[in-house]
Amino acid sequence: MVTKMFNFEKRLLSRNYKDLNIKSIVIPDKGHQTIYPNFIKRYVGDRLTLL
């Protein structure tokens, strides 16, 4: 699944969309059920407090 994600990222970046920003990360030992709360807290929560 990680390989597919990175391939998808490469395909999107190759299209050179002007305002497209992608940052793909892999968090070891996390799955779909456990990553979402951590993602929201770590990557979205900081941005929400700035609004």
PDB file of N, CA, C and O in Angstrom:
ATOM      1  N   MET A   1       0.813  -1.192   0.000  1.00  0.00           N
ATOM      2  CA  MET A   1       0.000   0.000   0.000  1.00  0.00           C
ATOM      3  C   MET A   1       0.861   1.263   0.000  1.00  0.00           C
ATOM      4  O   MET A   1       0.510   2.240  -0.662  1.00  0.00           O
ATOM      5  N   VAL A   2       1.954   1.264   0.710  1.00  0.00           N
ATOM      6  CA  VAL A   2       2.827   2.430   0.757  1.00  0.00           C
ATOM      7  C   VAL A   2       3.415   2.699  -0.622  1.00  0.00           C
ATOM      8  O   VAL A   2       3.526   3.853  -1.038  1.00  0.00           O
ATOM      9  N   THR A   3       3.788   1.645  -1.326  1.00  0.00           N
ATOM     10  CA  THR A   3       4.340   1.809  -2.675  1.00  0.00           C
ATOM     11  C   THR A   3       3.317   2.465  -3.588  1.00  0.00           C
ATOM     12  O   THR A   3       3.664   3.350  -4.371  1.00  0.00           O
ATOM     13  N   LYS A   4       2.071   2.046  -3.498  1.00  0.00           N
ATOM     14  CA  LYS A   4       1.021   2.641  -4.320  1.00  0.00           C
ATOM     15  C   LYS A   4       0.835   4.121  -3.985  1.00  0.00           C
ATOM     16  O   LYS A   4       0.612   4.940  -4.876  1.00  0.00           O
ATOM     17  N   MET A   5       0.927   4.455  -2.711  1.00  0.00           N
ATOM     18  CA  MET A   5       0.775   5.850  -2.303  1.00  0.00           C
ATOM     19  C   MET A   5       1.876   6.707  -2.919  1.00  0.00           C
ATOM     20  O   MET A   5       1.605   7.781  -3.456  1.00  0.00           O
ATOM     21  N   PHE A   6       3.113   6.235  -2.841  1.00  0.00           N
ATOM     22  CA  PHE A   6       4.220   7.007  -3.397  1.00  0.00           C
ATOM     23  C   PHE A   6       4.134   7.083  -4.914  1.00  0.00           C
ATOM     24  O   PHE A   6       4.489   8.111  -5.492  1.00  0.00           O
ATOM     25  N   ASN A   7       3.674   6.033  -5.573  1.00  0.00           N
ATOM     26  CA  ASN A   7       3.483   6.077  -7.024  1.00  0.00           C
ATOM     27  C   ASN A   7       2.413   7.096  -7.401  1.00  0.00           C
ATOM     28  O   ASN A   7       2.569   7.835  -8.372  1.00  0.00           O
ATOM     29  N   PHE A   8       1.337   7.133  -6.637  1.00  0.00           N
ATOM     30  CA  PHE A   8       0.280   8.106  -6.867  1.00  0.00           C
ATOM     31  C   PHE A   8       0.811   9.529  -6.690  1.00  0.00           C
ATOM     32  O   PHE A   8       0.508  10.420  -7.484  1.00  0.00           O
ATOM     33  N   GLU A   9       1.599   9.726  -5.648  1.00  0.00           N
ATOM     34  CA  GLU A   9       2.193  11.037  -5.406  1.00  0.00           C
ATOM     35  C   GLU A   9       3.062  11.462  -6.590  1.00  0.00           C
ATOM     36  O   GLU A   9       2.976  12.602  -7.044  1.00  0.00           O
ATOM     37  N   LYS A  10       3.896  10.553  -7.087  1.00  0.00           N
ATOM     38  CA  LYS A  10       4.754  10.864  -8.237  1.00  0.00           C
ATOM     39  C   LYS A  10       3.939  11.239  -9.469  1.00  0.00           C
ATOM     40  O   LYS A  10       4.274  12.181 -10.187  1.00  0.00           O
ATOM     41  N   ARG A  11       2.862  10.488  -9.705  1.00  0.00           N
ATOM     42  CA  ARG A  11       2.011  10.768 -10.866  1.00  0.00           C
ATOM     43  C   ARG A  11       1.389  12.157 -10.762  1.00  0.00           C
ATOM     44  O   ARG A  11       1.352  12.898 -11.744  1.00  0.00           O
ATOM     45  N   LEU A  12       0.907  12.505  -9.588  1.00  0.00           N
ATOM     46  CA  LEU A  12       0.316  13.831  -9.420  1.00  0.00           C
ATOM     47  C   LEU A  12       1.356  14.933  -9.587  1.00  0.00           C
ATOM     48  O   LEU A  12       1.100  15.935 -10.255  1.00  0.00           O
ATOM     49  N   LEU A  13       2.514  14.752  -8.990  1.00  0.00           N
ATOM     50  CA  LEU A  13       3.562  15.767  -9.095  1.00  0.00           C
ATOM     51  C   LEU A  13       4.059  15.932 -10.525  1.00  0.00           C
ATOM     52  O   LEU A  13       4.456  17.026 -10.925  1.00  0.00           O
ATOM     53  N   SER A  14       4.039  14.852 -11.294  1.00  0.00           N
ATOM     54  CA  SER A  14       4.513  14.925 -12.674  1.00  0.00           C
ATOM     55  C   SER A  14       3.607  15.789 -13.554  1.00  0.00           C
ATOM     56  O   SER A  14       4.009  16.202 -14.641  1.00  0.00           O
ATOM     57  N   ARG A  15       2.397  16.059 -13.088  1.00  0.00           N
ATOM     58  CA  ARG A  15       1.461  16.887 -13.857  1.00  0.00           C
ATOM     59  C   ARG A  15       1.719  18.375 -13.678  1.00  0.00           C
ATOM     60  O   ARG A  15       1.151  19.201 -14.392  1.00  0.00           O
ATOM     61  N   ASN A  16       2.580  18.715 -12.722  1.00  0.00           N
ATOM     62  CA  ASN A  16       2.998  20.102 -12.501  1.00  0.00           C
ATOM     63  C   ASN A  16       1.833  21.066 -12.276  1.00  0.00           C
ATOM     64  O   ASN A  16       1.805  22.165 -12.830  1.00  0.00           O
ATOM     65  N   TYR A  17       0.882  20.637 -11.460  1.00  0.00           N
ATOM     66  CA  TYR A  17      -0.198  21.550 -11.102  1.00  0.00           C
ATOM     67  C   TYR A  17       0.381  22.694 -10.281  1.00  0.00           C
ATOM     68  O   TYR A  17       1.151  22.473  -9.346  1.00  0.00           O
ATOM     69  N   LYS A  18       0.010  23.892 -10.631  1.00  0.00           N
ATOM     70  CA  LYS A  18       0.601  25.091 -10.039  1.00  0.00           C
ATOM     71  C   LYS A  18       0.499  25.137  -8.510  1.00  0.00           C
ATOM     72  O   LYS A  18       1.495  25.403  -7.837  1.00  0.00           O
ATOM     73  N   ASP A  19      -0.658  24.889  -7.971  1.00  0.00           N
ATOM     74  CA  ASP A  19      -0.867  25.038  -6.524  1.00  0.00           C
ATOM     75  C   ASP A  19      -0.930  23.725  -5.759  1.00  0.00           C
ATOM     76  O   ASP A  19      -1.446  23.678  -4.642  1.00  0.00           O
ATOM     77  N   LEU A  20      -0.411  22.665  -6.352  1.00  0.00           N
ATOM     78  CA  LEU A  20      -0.442  21.367  -5.685  1.00  0.00           C
ATOM     79  C   LEU A  20       0.759  21.206  -4.762  1.00  0.00           C
ATOM     80  O   LEU A  20       1.907  21.331  -5.187  1.00  0.00           O
ATOM     81  N   ASN A  21       0.479  20.930  -3.506  1.00  0.00           N
ATOM     82  CA  ASN A  21       1.519  20.659  -2.517  1.00  0.00           C
ATOM     83  C   ASN A  21       1.213  19.312  -1.884  1.00  0.00           C
ATOM     84  O   ASN A  21       0.129  19.112  -1.335  1.00  0.00           O
ATOM     85  N   ILE A  22       2.155  18.396  -1.959  1.00  0.00           N
ATOM     86  CA  ILE A  22       1.967  17.065  -1.389  1.00  0.00           C
ATOM     87  C   ILE A  22       3.141  16.745  -0.478  1.00  0.00           C
ATOM     88  O   ILE A  22       4.297  17.006  -0.808  1.00  0.00           O
ATOM     89  N   LYS A  23       2.821  16.180   0.663  1.00  0.00           N
ATOM     90  CA  LYS A  23       3.852  15.672   1.551  1.00  0.00           C
ATOM     91  C   LYS A  23       3.375  14.328   2.069  1.00  0.00           C
ATOM     92  O   LYS A  23       2.483  14.264   2.915  1.00  0.00           O
ATOM     93  N   SER A  24       3.958  13.272   1.571  1.00  0.00           N
ATOM     94  CA  SER A  24       3.592  11.926   2.007  1.00  0.00           C
ATOM     95  C   SER A  24       4.574  11.450   3.064  1.00  0.00           C
ATOM     96  O   SER A  24       5.788  11.590   2.914  1.00  0.00           O
ATOM     97  N   ILE A  25       4.043  10.900   4.107  1.00  0.00           N
ATOM     98  CA  ILE A  25       4.894  10.368   5.171  1.00  0.00           C
ATOM     99  C   ILE A  25       4.405   8.977   5.542  1.00  0.00           C
ATOM    100  O   ILE A  25       3.234   8.644   5.359  1.00  0.00           O
ATOM    101  N   VAL A  26       5.306   8.185   6.057  1.00  0.00           N
ATOM    102  CA  VAL A  26       4.976   6.855   6.553  1.00  0.00           C
ATOM    103  C   VAL A  26       5.272   6.853   8.048  1.00  0.00           C
ATOM    104  O   VAL A  26       6.378   7.183   8.475  1.00  0.00           O
ATOM    105  N   ILE A  27       4.292   6.486   8.818  1.00  0.00           N
ATOM    106  CA  ILE A  27       4.469   6.415  10.267  1.00  0.00           C
ATOM    107  C   ILE A  27       4.510   4.938  10.642  1.00  0.00           C
ATOM    108  O   ILE A  27       3.493   4.249  10.562  1.00  0.00           O
ATOM    109  N   PRO A  28       5.662   4.457  11.046  1.00  0.00           N
ATOM    110  CA  PRO A  28       5.817   3.031  11.347  1.00  0.00           C
ATOM    111  C   PRO A  28       4.883   2.554  12.461  1.00  0.00           C
ATOM    112  O   PRO A  28       4.536   3.305  13.373  1.00  0.00           O
ATOM    113  N   ASP A  29       4.497   1.316  12.359  1.00  0.00           N
ATOM    114  CA  ASP A  29       3.686   0.650  13.387  1.00  0.00           C
ATOM    115  C   ASP A  29       2.304   1.268  13.581  1.00  0.00           C
ATOM    116  O   ASP A  29       1.720   1.154  14.659  1.00  0.00           O
ATOM    117  N   LYS A  30       1.786   1.913  12.559  1.00  0.00           N
ATOM    118  CA  LYS A  30       0.442   2.477  12.629  1.00  0.00           C
ATOM    119  C   LYS A  30      -0.370   1.929  11.470  1.00  0.00           C
ATOM    120  O   LYS A  30       0.156   1.718  10.377  1.00  0.00           O
ATOM    121  N   GLY A  31      -1.646   1.702  11.713  1.00  0.00           N
ATOM    122  CA  GLY A  31      -2.551   1.220  10.684  1.00  0.00           C
ATOM    123  C   GLY A  31      -3.678   2.212  10.484  1.00  0.00           C
ATOM    124  O   GLY A  31      -3.687   3.282  11.092  1.00  0.00           O
ATOM    125  N   HIS A  32      -4.631   1.860   9.631  1.00  0.00           N
ATOM    126  CA  HIS A  32      -5.733   2.759   9.341  1.00  0.00           C
ATOM    127  C   HIS A  32      -6.529   3.145  10.586  1.00  0.00           C
ATOM    128  O   HIS A  32      -6.975   4.286  10.705  1.00  0.00           O
ATOM    129  N   GLN A  33      -6.707   2.221  11.496  1.00  0.00           N
ATOM    130  CA  GLN A  33      -7.509   2.498  12.687  1.00  0.00           C
ATOM    131  C   GLN A  33      -6.776   3.366  13.703  1.00  0.00           C
ATOM    132  O   GLN A  33      -7.413   4.117  14.441  1.00  0.00           O
ATOM    133  N   THR A  34      -5.471   3.277  13.752  1.00  0.00           N
ATOM    134  CA  THR A  34      -4.720   4.010  14.770  1.00  0.00           C
ATOM    135  C   THR A  34      -4.103   5.297  14.258  1.00  0.00           C
ATOM    136  O   THR A  34      -3.774   6.175  15.056  1.00  0.00           O
ATOM    137  N   ILE A  35      -3.937   5.433  12.959  1.00  0.00           N
ATOM    138  CA  ILE A  35      -3.230   6.608  12.451  1.00  0.00           C
ATOM    139  C   ILE A  35      -4.112   7.850  12.418  1.00  0.00           C
ATOM    140  O   ILE A  35      -3.618   8.957  12.630  1.00  0.00           O
ATOM    141  N   TYR A  36      -5.392   7.691  12.158  1.00  0.00           N
ATOM    142  CA  TYR A  36      -6.245   8.865  11.978  1.00  0.00           C
ATOM    143  C   TYR A  36      -6.258   9.809  13.182  1.00  0.00           C
ATOM    144  O   TYR A  36      -6.042  11.008  13.000  1.00  0.00           O
ATOM    145  N   PRO A  37      -6.501   9.327  14.394  1.00  0.00           N
ATOM    146  CA  PRO A  37      -6.474  10.253  15.542  1.00  0.00           C
ATOM    147  C   PRO A  37      -5.111  10.928  15.720  1.00  0.00           C
ATOM    148  O   PRO A  37      -5.041  12.113  16.045  1.00  0.00           O
ATOM    149  N   ASN A  38      -4.041  10.181  15.508  1.00  0.00           N
ATOM    150  CA  ASN A  38      -2.705  10.765  15.632  1.00  0.00           C
ATOM    151  C   ASN A  38      -2.455  11.804  14.546  1.00  0.00           C
ATOM    152  O   ASN A  38      -1.837  12.838  14.800  1.00  0.00           O
ATOM    153  N   PHE A  39      -2.937  11.530  13.338  1.00  0.00           N
ATOM    154  CA  PHE A  39      -2.770  12.467  12.232  1.00  0.00           C
ATOM    155  C   PHE A  39      -3.493  13.777  12.522  1.00  0.00           C
ATOM    156  O   PHE A  39      -2.932  14.859  12.356  1.00  0.00           O
ATOM    157  N   ILE A  40      -4.734  13.665  12.955  1.00  0.00           N
ATOM    158  CA  ILE A  40      -5.512  14.874  13.241  1.00  0.00           C
ATOM    159  C   ILE A  40      -4.836  15.695  14.330  1.00  0.00           C
ATOM    160  O   ILE A  40      -4.694  16.911  14.209  1.00  0.00           O
ATOM    161  N   LYS A  41      -4.429  15.027  15.374  1.00  0.00           N
ATOM    162  CA  LYS A  41      -3.797  15.737  16.495  1.00  0.00           C
ATOM    163  C   LYS A  41      -2.494  16.398  16.067  1.00  0.00           C
ATOM    164  O   LYS A  41      -2.235  17.551  16.413  1.00  0.00           O
ATOM    165  N   ARG A  42      -1.676  15.671  15.317  1.00  0.00           N
ATOM    166  CA  ARG A  42      -0.338  16.158  15.001  1.00  0.00           C
ATOM    167  C   ARG A  42      -0.279  17.115  13.817  1.00  0.00           C
ATOM    168  O   ARG A  42       0.445  18.110  13.864  1.00  0.00           O
ATOM    169  N   TYR A  43      -1.034  16.827  12.751  1.00  0.00           N
ATOM    170  CA  TYR A  43      -0.857  17.583  11.514  1.00  0.00           C
ATOM    171  C   TYR A  43      -1.996  18.559  11.219  1.00  0.00           C
ATOM    172  O   TYR A  43      -1.781  19.557  10.531  1.00  0.00           O
ATOM    173  N   VAL A  44      -3.167  18.299  11.711  1.00  0.00           N
ATOM    174  CA  VAL A  44      -4.289  19.186  11.427  1.00  0.00           C
ATOM    175  C   VAL A  44      -4.548  20.107  12.611  1.00  0.00           C
ATOM    176  O   VAL A  44      -4.838  21.288  12.424  1.00  0.00           O
ATOM    177  N   GLY A  45      -4.449  19.592  13.797  1.00  0.00           N
ATOM    178  CA  GLY A  45      -4.732  20.363  14.998  1.00  0.00           C
ATOM    179  C   GLY A  45      -3.927  21.645  15.102  1.00  0.00           C
ATOM    180  O   GLY A  45      -4.465  22.681  15.490  1.00  0.00           O
ATOM    181  N   ASP A  46      -2.657  21.593  14.763  1.00  0.00           N
ATOM    182  CA  ASP A  46      -1.813  22.796  14.816  1.00  0.00           C
ATOM    183  C   ASP A  46      -2.315  23.860  13.866  1.00  0.00           C
ATOM    184  O   ASP A  46      -2.278  25.048  14.187  1.00  0.00           O
ATOM    185  N   ARG A  47      -2.787  23.446  12.697  1.00  0.00           N
ATOM    186  CA  ARG A  47      -3.256  24.407  11.711  1.00  0.00           C
ATOM    187  C   ARG A  47      -4.612  25.007  12.112  1.00  0.00           C
ATOM    188  O   ARG A  47      -4.894  26.164  11.800  1.00  0.00           O
ATOM    189  N   LEU A  48      -5.437  24.234  12.793  1.00  0.00           N
ATOM    190  CA  LEU A  48      -6.734  24.728  13.206  1.00  0.00           C
ATOM    191  C   LEU A  48      -6.612  25.799  14.283  1.00  0.00           C
ATOM    192  O   LEU A  48      -7.428  26.719  14.336  1.00  0.00           O
ATOM    193  N   THR A  49      -5.622  25.689  15.124  1.00  0.00           N
ATOM    194  CA  THR A  49      -5.464  26.668  16.197  1.00  0.00           C
ATOM    195  C   THR A  49      -5.010  28.014  15.646  1.00  0.00           C
ATOM    196  O   THR A  49      -5.145  29.035  16.320  1.00  0.00           O
ATOM    197  N   LEU A  50      -4.479  28.024  14.440  1.00  0.00           N
ATOM    198  CA  LEU A  50      -4.016  29.275  13.837  1.00  0.00           C
ATOM    199  C   LEU A  50      -5.156  30.073  13.217  1.00  0.00           C
ATOM    200  O   LEU A  50      -4.989  31.252  12.904  1.00  0.00           O
ATOM    201  N   LEU A  51      -6.315  29.440  13.038  1.00  0.00           N
ATOM    202  CA  LEU A  51      -7.453  30.125  12.389  1.00  0.00           C
ATOM    203  C   LEU A  51      -8.118  31.101  13.305  1.00  0.00           C
ATOM    204  O   LEU A  51      -9.085  31.755  12.915  1.00  0.00           O
TER     205      LEU A  51
END
